[in-house]
Amino acid sequence: MGSPDRANASAQAARPAAAARPRARILPPVRLPCSWCDAEFGVADFLDRCRFYWRDARSVRWDCPRCGRWEDIDLHPGEVRRGYVYWAGDSRFAHMRTAIVPGLLPYSGEDGLTVEYGGRVWRVPDLGSSR
């Protein structure tokens, strides 16, 4: 395990350049529903329930606080992609549908996935590799 300073340097190195990041602005309200119970959540509440990042499949496990079921999601700049993880020689994420989330900025580092949105930062811990 590396030193905290080294881990921070790696995470910073993976962070997109300032020109690629959205400027601070008022973000439009976005509601993200649970695929199981249809309960809707604001983006910050949704990100609060991201439990771990699986680097091999580039997916995040999200838990619904209402029904308790989970979903596999894939976070991209400006998008939350929903789908499932399957095995085909390696773990892979199958994308089924996309929600547009302006201002969402995820990037991976040594310790997991970092997500910026609306002036807040979330760190989703890495589950590890199955290799």
C-alpha positions in Angstrom: 0.0 0.0 0.0 1.5 3.4 -0.9 1.7 6.5 1.2 -1.3 8.8 1.4 0.7 11.5 -0.4 1.4 9.1 -3.3 -2.3 8.1 -3.5 -3.4 11.8 -3.6 -0.8 12.5 -6.3 -2.2 9.6 -8.4 -5.8 10.7 -7.9 -4.8 14.3 -8.9 -3.0 13.0 -11.9 -6.2 11.2 -13.1 -8.3 14.3 -12.6 -9.3 15.9 -15.9 -7.7 19.3 -16.8 -9.5 22.4 -15.5 -10.6 23.2 -19.1 -12.4 19.8 -19.3 -14.3 20.3 -16.0 -17.6 22.2 -15.9 -17.5 25.6 -14.5 -19.3 26.4 -11.3 -22.9 27.2 -12.2 -26.4 26.5 -11.0 -27.2 23.0 -12.1 -30.6 22.0 -13.4 -32.6 19.7 -11.1 -32.2 16.1 -12.1 -34.1 13.2 -10.6 -32.8 9.7 -10.8 -35.3 6.9 -10.2 -34.7 3.4 -8.8 -35.2 0.8 -11.5 -37.0 -1.4 -9.0 -39.4 0.7 -7.0 -39.4 4.0 -9.1 -38.5 6.2 -6.0 -36.7 9.3 -7.3 -33.6 10.9 -5.9 -31.7 14.0 -6.5 -28.2 13.5 -7.9 -26.4 14.2 -4.5 -28.7 11.8 -2.7 -28.2 9.2 -5.4 -24.4 9.6 -5.2 -24.5 9.3 -1.4 -25.7 5.7 -1.9 -22.9 4.5 -4.2 -21.2 1.7 -2.2 -18.2 0.5 -4.1 -16.4 0.8 -7.5 -15.5 -2.4 -9.4 -12.6 -1.3 -11.6 -12.6 -4.5 -13.7 -16.1 -3.8 -15.0 -15.9 -0.1 -14.5 -19.1 -0.2 -12.5 -20.5 1.2 -9.3 -22.9 -0.6 -6.9 -25.8 1.7 -6.0 -28.2 0.8 -3.1 -31.8 2.1 -3.1 -32.6 3.5 0.4 -36.4 2.9 -0.2 -36.6 -0.7 -1.4 -33.1 -1.9 -0.4 -32.3 -3.4 -3.9 -29.1 -2.6 -5.7 -28.2 -1.6 -9.3 -25.0 -1.6 -11.3 -24.3 1.8 -12.8 -21.4 3.3 -14.8 -20.6 6.9 -14.3 -19.4 9.0 -17.2 -18.9 12.8 -17.6 -22.5 14.1 -17.7 -24.1 10.7 -17.7 -25.3 7.9 -15.3 -25.5 4.7 -17.3 -27.5 1.8 -15.9 -27.1 -1.9 -16.8 -25.6 -5.0 -15.4 -22.2 -6.8 -15.0 -21.6 -10.0 -16.8 -18.6 -12.3 -17.4 -17.2 -13.0 -20.9 -13.6 -13.8 -20.3 -13.5 -10.6 -18.1 -16.0 -8.7 -16.1 -17.9 -6.3 -18.3 -20.6 -3.8 -17.9 -23.6 -4.0 -20.3 -25.2 -0.5 -20.7 -29.0 -0.5 -20.9 -30.1 3.1 -20.5 -28.6 6.5 -19.8 -29.7 9.5 -17.7 -28.2 12.9 -18.6 -26.7 14.6 -15.6 -25.0 17.9 -16.6 -22.0 18.7 -14.4 -21.3 15.2 -13.3 -17.6 14.5 -13.4 -16.2 11.0 -12.4 -12.6 10.0 -12.6 -10.7 7.0 -11.3 -7.6 6.8 -9.2 -5.7 4.2 -7.3 -8.2 4.0 -4.4 -11.4 4.0 -6.4 -13.7 6.5 -8.2 -13.9 10.2 -7.4 -17.1 12.0 -8.5 -17.6 15.8 -8.6 -21.0 17.3 -8.8 -22.5 20.6 -7.7 -19.4 21.6 -5.7 -19.3 18.3 -3.7 -16.9 15.5 -4.0 -17.6 11.8 -3.4 -15.1 9.0 -3.1 -16.4 5.6 -4.0 -13.9 2.9 -2.7 -12.4 0.3 -5.0 -13.7 -3.2 -4.5 -10.4 -4.5 -6.0 -9.6 -6.7 -8.9 -10.7 -10.2 -9.7 -7.5 -10.8 -11.7 
